[in-house]
């Protein structure tokens, strides 16, 4: 199985945002050494729990620190940016790291309403033109002249560079056919919903048209994973993230606790039931158990690559998740 990394630069209790970004660098270097295919940085705004607000800048830094691993965004939130600016940013990245850059885009805001409006400079955010933006961005990335009158009188520089891979993120399946028709990769965020529809992935593959960005269909699936040497250790490390997810379901937000704090956190029986029910969004277990589950899902759904997001409190435990899965699956 091909393995990749999704990192949100989590700011765990007792650490700073600067610490989180330096830990992303450490993770990228390790993933490169272990043979992971790619590492994507998420885009989050208006939160102190995640430091990855400018993923395109972070991946430029990571590209300079690594040798083989692909670097990209998972994803650039299209609603906030001009297609011209997106194309210029990723063409510049590709000029510095040819053959190693992924233009991964999403349609979500990546933050709350206050952040969304601030990024739009107080204007009403445009929410109904995402695919038009994507089309123009892809044309500019490929040195084509868009039909859109706003963009057909300029060019996106630098030109004549290695075209980045392009990917569309999704969590409901509605974007699968859109990705296929454009000849770009499809990345499904399993950890958003906890389930997948095999028919959706089949629709993507059947609708795929080869393009300058990809010759054949490519699907990766992003999972939230906590793996350790033993199931008990994994459960211990996983509880803080389970509590964060519980709070989010209740419309609340709090710091990412340490495992010790999580063990002592006053959870009701209903809370514990809700955590168990949400475990479809978080694969927890020994490395062998997690590897077996990922293999089972790949065999059933037929995706090409598992993208792992892991947020234990300790950086060493987080790196261990990636080491252990590499040992089992690579």
C-alpha positions as CSV (number, residue, x, y, z in Angstrom):
1,X,0.0,0.0,0.0
2,X,1.2,3.5,-0.7
3,X,1.2,5.7,2.4
4,X,1.2,9.5,2.7
5,X,0.9,12.1,5.4
6,X,-1.7,14.8,6.2
7,X,-0.5,17.3,8.7
8,X,-2.5,20.0,10.4
9,X,0.4,21.3,12.5
10,X,-1.5,20.6,15.7
11,X,-0.7,22.8,18.7
12,X,-1.0,20.3,21.6
13,X,-1.1,21.5,25.2
14,X,2.1,23.1,26.4
15,X,3.4,23.7,22.9
16,X,3.4,26.8,20.8
17,X,2.4,27.3,17.2
18,X,6.1,27.7,16.2
19,X,6.7,24.3,17.9
20,X,4.0,22.8,15.8
21,X,5.5,24.0,12.5
22,X,9.0,22.8,13.5
23,X,7.4,19.4,14.3
24,X,5.9,19.4,10.8
25,X,9.4,19.8,9.4
26,X,10.6,16.8,11.6
27,X,7.7,14.7,10.4
28,X,8.4,15.5,6.7
29,X,12.1,14.5,7.0
30,X,11.1,11.2,8.7
31,X,8.3,10.5,6.2
32,X,10.8,11.1,3.3
33,X,13.3,8.7,4.8
34,X,10.6,6.0,5.4
35,X,9.3,6.1,1.8
36,X,6.0,7.9,2.2
37,X,4.7,9.1,-1.1
38,X,3.6,12.6,-0.2
39,X,2.9,15.0,2.7
40,X,0.1,17.6,2.5
41,X,-0.4,20.5,4.9
42,X,-4.0,21.5,5.7
43,X,-5.3,25.0,5.7
44,X,-7.0,26.2,8.9
45,X,-8.0,29.7,10.0
46,X,-9.3,31.2,13.2
47,X,-8.1,28.5,15.6
48,X,-5.3,28.2,18.1
49,X,-5.4,24.4,17.9
50,X,-3.8,24.2,14.4
51,X,-0.9,26.3,13.1
52,X,-1.2,25.4,9.4
53,X,-2.8,28.6,8.1
54,X,-0.4,29.1,5.1
55,X,0.3,25.6,3.8
56,X,1.9,26.8,0.5
57,X,4.6,28.6,2.5
58,X,5.1,25.6,4.8
59,X,5.6,23.2,1.9
60,X,8.1,25.5,0.3
61,X,10.2,25.2,3.4
62,X,9.6,21.4,3.6
63,X,10.6,20.9,0.0
64,X,14.0,22.5,0.9
65,X,14.4,20.0,3.8
66,X,13.5,16.8,1.9
67,X,14.7,14.9,-1.1
68,X,12.0,12.6,-2.6
69,X,8.6,13.0,-0.9
70,X,6.0,15.1,-2.8
71,X,4.7,18.1,-0.9
72,X,1.3,19.7,-1.3
73,X,-1.8,21.3,0.2
74,X,-4.6,19.3,1.6
75,X,-6.0,21.6,0.6
76,X,-5.8,25.2,-0.6
77,X,-9.2,26.6,0.2
78,X,-10.2,28.0,-3.2
79,X,-12.9,30.4,-2.1
80,X,-10.3,32.8,-0.6
81,X,-8.0,33.2,-3.5
82,X,-7.8,34.3,-7.2
83,X,-7.1,31.5,-9.7
84,X,-4.2,33.6,-11.0
85,X,-2.6,33.8,-7.6
86,X,-3.1,30.1,-6.9
87,X,-1.5,29.2,-10.3
88,X,1.4,31.5,-9.8
89,X,2.1,30.2,-6.3
90,X,2.1,26.5,-7.3
91,X,4.0,27.1,-10.5
92,X,6.7,28.9,-8.4
93,X,6.8,26.0,-6.0
94,X,7.1,23.5,-8.9
95,X,10.0,25.6,-10.4
96,X,11.9,25.1,-7.1
97,X,10.9,21.4,-6.7
98,X,9.9,20.0,-10.1
99,X,8.0,16.8,-10.0
100,X,7.4,17.0,-6.2
101,X,4.5,19.5,-5.9
102,X,0.8,18.8,-5.5
103,X,-1.9,21.4,-6.0
104,X,-4.6,20.1,-3.7
105,X,-7.7,22.2,-3.5
106,X,-10.9,22.2,-1.4
107,X,-14.2,24.0,-1.4
108,X,-14.6,24.5,2.3
109,X,-13.7,27.7,4.1
110,X,-11.1,26.1,6.5
111,X,-12.3,28.3,9.3
112,X,-15.2,30.0,11.0
113,X,-17.4,32.8,9.6
114,X,-15.3,35.6,11.1
115,X,-12.2,34.2,9.4
116,X,-14.1,33.7,6.1
117,X,-15.3,37.3,6.0
118,X,-11.9,38.6,7.1
119,X,-10.2,36.7,4.3
120,X,-12.7,38.2,1.9
121,X,-11.8,41.7,3.2
122,X,-15.4,42.1,4.4
123,X,-17.0,41.3,1.1
124,X,-19.6,38.5,0.8
125,X,-17.6,35.3,0.1
126,X,-18.3,33.7,-3.2
127,X,-19.5,30.2,-2.6
128,X,-21.1,29.2,-5.9
129,X,-18.2,29.4,-8.4
130,X,-15.7,26.9,-7.0
131,X,-15.5,24.7,-10.1
132,X,-15.2,27.7,-12.4
133,X,-12.2,28.8,-10.2
134,X,-10.7,25.4,-10.4
135,X,-11.0,25.3,-14.2
136,X,-9.3,28.6,-14.6
137,X,-6.6,27.6,-12.1
138,X,-5.9,24.4,-14.0
139,X,-5.7,26.3,-17.3
140,X,-3.3,28.8,-16.0
141,X,-1.2,26.1,-14.4
142,X,-0.9,24.4,-17.8
143,X,0.0,27.7,-19.6
144,X,-3.4,27.7,-21.3
145,X,-5.4,30.9,-22.1
146,X,-8.7,30.7,-20.1
147,X,-12.0,31.6,-21.8
148,X,-12.9,33.7,-18.7
149,X,-12.5,37.4,-19.8
150,X,-11.0,38.3,-16.4
151,X,-8.1,36.0,-16.9
152,X,-7.5,35.7,-20.7
153,X,-5.4,38.8,-21.0
154,X,-2.7,37.8,-18.7
155,X,-0.4,34.8,-18.0
156,X,0.6,33.0,-14.8
157,X,4.3,33.1,-14.3
158,X,6.7,31.4,-14.2
159,X,5.7,29.6,-17.4
160,X,7.0,26.4,-18.9
161,X,7.6,24.6,-15.6
162,X,6.8,21.0,-14.7
163,X,3.1,20.9,-14.1
164,X,2.1,20.1,-10.5
165,X,-0.2,17.2,-9.8
166,X,-3.7,18.5,-9.1
167,X,-6.1,17.0,-6.6
168,X,-9.7,17.8,-5.5
169,X,-10.6,17.1,-1.9
170,X,-14.0,15.8,-1.0
171,X,-15.9,14.3,2.0
172,X,-19.4,13.8,0.6
173,X,-18.8,12.3,-2.8
174,X,-20.3,15.1,-4.9
175,X,-16.9,16.2,-6.1
176,X,-15.8,12.8,-7.4
177,X,-17.2,13.1,-10.9
178,X,-16.0,16.7,-11.1
179,X,-12.4,15.5,-10.3
180,X,-12.6,12.7,-12.9
181,X,-13.9,14.9,-15.7
182,X,-11.0,17.3,-15.1
183,X,-8.4,14.5,-15.1
184,X,-7.1,15.2,-11.6
185,X,-6.8,13.2,-8.4
186,X,-9.5,12.6,-5.9
187,X,-8.8,12.8,-2.2
188,X,-11.5,11.6,0.2
189,X,-11.5,12.8,3.8
190,X,-12.7,9.6,5.5
191,X,-12.0,11.1,8.9
192,X,-14.6,13.8,8.3
193,X,-17.5,11.4,8.1
194,X,-16.3,8.0,9.1
195,X,-17.7,6.3,6.0
196,X,-17.2,5.9,2.3
197,X,-19.3,4.9,-0.6
198,X,-17.6,2.5,-3.0
199,X,-20.0,3.7,-5.8
200,X,-18.6,7.2,-5.5
201,X,-15.1,6.1,-6.0
202,X,-16.2,3.9,-9.0
203,X,-17.9,7.0,-10.5
204,X,-14.7,8.9,-10.2
205,X,-12.7,6.2,-12.0
206,X,-15.3,5.7,-14.8
207,X,-15.5,9.5,-15.4
208,X,-11.8,10.0,-15.5
209,X,-10.3,11.7,-18.6
210,X,-6.5,11.8,-18.8
211,X,-5.0,15.2,-18.6
212,X,-1.7,17.1,-18.3
213,X,-2.0,16.7,-14.6
214,X,-2.5,12.9,-14.4
215,X,-2.4,10.1,-17.0
216,X,-4.6,7.8,-14.9
217,X,-7.0,8.1,-12.1
218,X,-5.6,8.4,-8.6
219,X,-7.5,8.1,-5.3
220,X,-6.2,8.7,-1.8
221,X,-8.2,8.4,1.4
222,X,-7.3,10.5,4.5
223,X,-7.7,8.7,7.8
224,X,-7.3,9.8,11.4
225,X,-5.0,7.2,13.0
226,X,-3.5,6.5,16.4
227,X,-1.2,3.5,16.3
228,X,1.2,2.2,18.9
229,X,3.0,-1.0,20.0
230,X,-0.1,-2.1,21.9
231,X,-3.8,-1.5,21.7
232,X,-3.8,-0.2,25.3
233,X,-1.1,2.4,24.5
234,X,-3.0,3.5,21.4
235,X,-6.2,4.0,23.3
236,X,-4.3,6.1,25.9
237,X,-2.8,8.3,23.2
238,X,-6.1,8.6,21.2
239,X,-8.4,9.9,24.0
240,X,-7.4,13.6,23.7
241,X,-8.3,13.6,20.0
242,X,-11.6,11.8,20.8
243,X,-12.4,14.5,23.3
244,X,-11.7,17.3,20.7
245,X,-14.1,15.6,18.3
246,X,-16.7,15.2,21.0
247,X,-16.5,19.0,21.7
248,X,-16.8,19.8,18.1
249,X,-20.0,17.7,17.9
250,X,-21.3,19.8,20.8
251,X,-20.4,23.1,19.1
252,X,-17.6,23.7,21.5
253,X,-13.8,24.0,21.2
254,X,-11.0,23.6,23.7
255,X,-7.3,22.9,23.8
256,X,-5.9,19.5,22.7
257,X,-5.4,17.9,26.1
258,X,-2.4,15.8,27.2
259,X,-3.2,12.0,27.6
260,X,-3.0,12.5,31.4
261,X,-5.5,15.4,31.3
262,X,-7.8,13.4,29.1
263,X,-7.7,10.4,31.4
264,X,-8.8,12.7,34.3
265,X,-11.4,14.6,32.2
266,X,-14.9,14.2,33.6
267,X,-16.7,12.3,30.8
268,X,-20.3,11.3,31.3
269,X,-21.6,7.9,30.2
270,X,-23.3,9.7,27.2
271,X,-20.0,11.3,26.3
272,X,-18.2,7.9,26.3
273,X,-21.0,6.4,24.2
274,X,-20.6,9.3,21.7
275,X,-16.8,8.7,21.5
276,X,-17.3,5.0,20.8
277,X,-19.9,5.9,18.1
278,X,-17.5,8.3,16.4
279,X,-14.6,5.8,16.3
280,X,-15.5,5.1,12.7
281,X,-13.7,8.5,12.1
282,X,-10.6,7.5,14.1
283,X,-8.8,4.2,13.6
284,X,-7.1,3.3,16.9
285,X,-5.1,0.2,17.8
286,X,-1.8,-1.6,17.6
287,X,0.2,-1.1,14.4
288,X,-0.8,-4.6,13.2
289,X,-4.5,-3.9,14.0
290,X,-4.5,-0.5,12.2
291,X,-2.6,-2.0,9.2
292,X,-5.1,-4.8,8.9
293,X,-8.0,-2.4,8.9
294,X,-6.4,-0.1,6.3
295,X,-5.7,-3.2,4.1
296,X,-9.2,-4.4,4.5
297,X,-10.6,-1.0,3.5
298,X,-8.3,-0.8,0.5
299,X,-9.3,-4.2,-0.7
300,X,-13.0,-3.3,-0.4
301,X,-12.9,0.3,-1.8
302,X,-10.0,0.0,-4.2
303,X,-8.2,3.2,-3.5
304,X,-4.6,3.7,-4.3
305,X,-3.1,5.4,-1.3
306,X,-3.9,5.9,2.4
307,X,-3.1,9.3,3.8
308,X,-2.5,9.3,7.5
309,X,-3.3,12.1,9.9
310,X,-2.1,11.4,13.5
311,X,-2.1,13.7,16.5
312,X,-0.8,12.1,19.7
313,X,0.4,14.7,22.2
314,X,4.0,13.6,22.2
315,X,5.9,14.2,19.0
316,X,7.8,11.0,19.6
317,X,4.5,9.1,19.8
318,X,3.3,10.8,16.7
319,X,6.5,9.9,14.8
320,X,6.1,6.3,16.1
321,X,2.7,6.0,14.4
322,X,4.3,6.7,11.1
323,X,7.3,4.5,11.8
324,X,5.1,1.6,12.9
325,X,2.8,1.8,9.9
326,X,5.7,2.0,7.5
327,X,7.1,-1.1,9.0
328,X,3.7,-2.9,8.5
329,X,2.7,-1.6,5.1
330,X,5.6,-0.3,3.1
